């Protein structure tokens, strides 16, 4: 009897376990929210880091991502077409880093008509239909660049600006912040502004022409990643790093190496990882009907050799290293 009772208990246990297993397997799979991410480009260190932050957030907040971006950041029409494709795919939300302040507005308005929330990152869009903006204060970034330039050349000197393209809102705000700060120093002359678009080689060529035309130049402010690398390359090739001080934007490994070599004196650095992460987080919240803050300001820091290796700055410069 004891053996039979034990066998009956064992069979009952197996039936119970089997029943529990079947119940778990029959549960429906939860629907994951789908977020379309339209970036300015994916062909730079900055945007690769934005993408990395977005992917980390996607895992944390249970969303799927599809990335779209033109090969060239200057291809505004191409980005408009990509955003229209994203709207047509009817995602739960869209994350947008606009290449143009006005040109992307109609597609964002169309997304709003279809009740698809749009969160803007890095660069703003000229429409009230954007649910939230996440990014740096580019005017303040320009002010920081001016402060770094004055630190290195003093309150007297001739300088040039190497920028992206006319009409780009982010760089226009940086330039305005820079010029407003420098206006307090009447002995600093801005001799020339050149626009290299997103072409690093063109930035090299334009910087070389500036250096040739203005042999007394004491400083350059480069307002974008490609402008920074192009201008630094031109200075280094002419062995002018002791004479011409350069303040750059962003923190590619190449820029940081040039800083250690004394070619670049300081870089104004954003937090692209955080921008990507917070963008996906808010897009997920918007898709669930949550109210979003109108603006989320991300940090800007001036990095040079004196603070490059501080632990907090290392996390900012290398967010993928734990």
N, C-alpha and C positions, 0 to 999 in steps of 0.2 A: 504493500500500500504506500509506503514511504517513497519507493522508487517511482510508482505511478504518479503520485502527487507531485513529485519533483519534475517529472516529464511534462505534466500538465502545466505547471507553473512556467517552465521553460518555453513551451509552445505559446502560452499566453503572452509572455514577454516578447517573443519574436513577432507575433501578430501585431502587438501594440507598437513596436518599433517600426515595423513595415508600414503600418497605417499612418504613423507620424511622418515618415519619409515621403509617402505619397502626397500628404497634405501640403508639405513644404514645396514639392516640385510642381504642384498644381497652381501655386500662387501666380498671378499675372505679373509680368515684368513691368516695373514702373516706367512711365514715359519720361524720357530725358528732354529737357528744354533744348532747343536748337538756337544758337546765336551765330549770326553772320558777322564776320569781322572784316571790315574794309579799311586797309591801311594805306598810307601815302606811298609806300613801297616796301618790299621785303629785302631790298638789295643794300642794306647797310647794317652796321653793328647795332645802331640805336634801335632799329625796327625789329631786328632779331631778338633783342632783349625785351622789347614790348611784347612780342609774340610769346616769349618764354614765360613772362608773368601771366599772360592770358591763359596759357595752357595749365599752369599751376592752379589758377583759380577755377578753371573748368573742372578739374578733378575734385576740387574741394566742394564746389557748389552743384555738382551733378548736371553739367550742361555739355552739349557737344558743340564743337566749333568748326566752321568752315572759313578759311582765310582767302581773301581776294586782295590783290594789289597790282597796280601797273608796274612794269619793269622800271620805268623812269618816273621819278617823283614829279617831274614837270609836265607829265601827260595828264592834264586835267580832264580832257574829254574822255580819255580811257578810264579814269576813275569814276566819272559820272556813269558811264556805261556799266561798270562793275557794280556800282551801287544800285542801279536800276535792276540788274540781274538778281541782286540780293533781295530787293523788295519783292520781285516776282516769285521768288522761292518761298515766300510767306513764312519767314522764320518767327520764332517767339520774340526775338529782339535783334537789333542791329547795333554794332559797335563801330563807330566811324572816326577815322582820323583824316579830316578833309584836306585835300591839296589846295583848295581855293575857298575863300570865305563866302563868296556868293554863288558860284557855279553849282555847288552841291545842294543848294537850298530846295529847288523844285523836287528833287528825288526824295529828300527828307520829308517835305510836305506830303508827297504821295504816300510815303510809309505811314505817316500820321493818319491819313484818310483811311488806310487799311488797318488802323489800330495796332500798328507795329511800333513799339517804343524804340527810339533812337537815342543812344548815349554817345556824346562826342568826347574824344580824347585828344590831347596834345594841341589841337587847333580847333578853333570855334567855327560855327556855321551861322550864316546870317538868316536865321529863322527862329521864331519862338517855339517851334514844334520840337526842338531838341529837348529831351527830358532832363538832361544833366550834362555838365561839362567837367571833365577831369583833366587837369594839366597844370603846368607851371605858369607863373605870371611873367610873360616874356618881356614886358616893359621893365620890370624889376631885374630880370636877367641882364638887360642892357645896362642898367645902372651899376650892377655888380661888375660887369666887364669894364666900365669906365673907371670904377674905383681901383680895379687891379692894374689897369693901364697907368694910372697916375702913380700908383705904388712903384712901378718899374721905371717910368721915364721922368717922373716928377711933374711939375706944373708948367713946364715949358717944352715945346717940341712940335714937330710936324708928323702927322699921322695919316694913315689911309684906312679905308674900310673895304673889306672883301665880303660880298654878300651873295645871296642865292639868286633871286630874280625879282625884278620889280613887280609889285602886286602881291607878293607872298606875305600874308598878314603877320605870321610869327616873326619873320625877320624884320618887317617894317616896325613892329613894336619894339624889338630889341634895338634897332637902330635909333628909334626915337628916344628910348631910355638912355642909350649911350650919349646921344647928342645933347639931351637936356642936362645930363650930369656934367659933360665937358663944357657946356656953355658958361659955367661958373668960373672957368679958367681961361681968361682971354688970351693967354700966351700959348695955348695949345691950338694949333691950326689943323683943321681937317682938309687936306689938300685934294683928296680924290676918293671917290666911291666907285667900285667896279662890281659887276654882276657876273658871276661865273655859272649861273644856273645850277644844275646838279652835276656838272661836269668837272671832275677834279683836274683833268689836264688843262681845261680852259682856265681854271683858277690859277694853275701854275703859270700859264702864259701871261695872264693879266697882271699877276703879282710881279712877274719879272719886268714887265713894261713899266709898272709903277716904280719899282726900285731903280730902273734905268733913268726914268724921267725926273725922279726926285732923290738925288744922291744924299740929301741931308735928312732923309726920313729917319725917324727915331722909333716909330711904333706902328703896328698893324693890329686891327681887331677883325677877326674872321668870324662871321655870324652863324655858320653852319658847319657840319662835319666835313663835307667835301671842300668847302672854302678853306677850312682850317688846315686840312692835310695838303691842299694845293699851295697855300701861302707858305706853310712851314717848309715844304719841299723846295720852293723857290729861294727862300732865305738860306736854307742849308746848302743848296748847290752853289750859292755865291759866297759862302763862308761869312755871312753877315750876322750870325747869331749873337755875336758880342755887341753889335751896333744897333740892330733893329729888334726890338722886343715885340713879341706877338702874344696876344690873348685870344684863345680859341673857345669853341663850343663843343660840348660832348666829350666822351672819354673812351675812344677806341683804344685798343692795345697799342696801336701805332702812335697815337697822340701821347699816350703815357710814356712810351719809350722815348719819344722826342723831347718830352719834358725832362726826363732823367738825363738826356744828352745836352740839355741847356738850350735847345732850339726853341721850345715853347716855354713861356714863363708861367702861365696859369691857364686853366680851363674852367669855363662855367659849365657845371655839370647838372643835368636833370636826373630824374629817377625813372627811367623808362620801364623798369621791371614793375614798380609800384603802379605806374599809369596803366599798364596792361592788366595787372591783377585787379585793381579797383574797377577798371572798366568792365571786365567780365562779371565781377561781383555785382555791380549796379545793374548791368544788363539782365542778370538772372533775377534780381529783385524786382526790376521793372516788369519782367515777363510774368511775375507772380502777383502783379497788381500793387506792389508796394510804392509808397511815395519816396521820391529821391531828393537829395539836396540839390539845389540849383547849381552850385559850384563846389568842387572839391579841389583845393589848391595843393599841389604837390611841391616837394622841396626843391630848392636850387642851392648849390654850394659852389664856392670858388675853391678849386683844388690846385695846389702847387707842391713843390718838393717839401715844404715844411709840414704839410698835413696829409700828404698822400697816403702815408702808412699808418695813420690813426685807424683804430679798429672799426669805428663807425664809418669812416670813409672807405675802408676796404670793402665793407659790406655793400656800400653804394656803388663802388667801381666794379666789383666782382660778385653780383648777387647770386650767381650760379654755384659759387663755392661755399660749402657749408663748414 
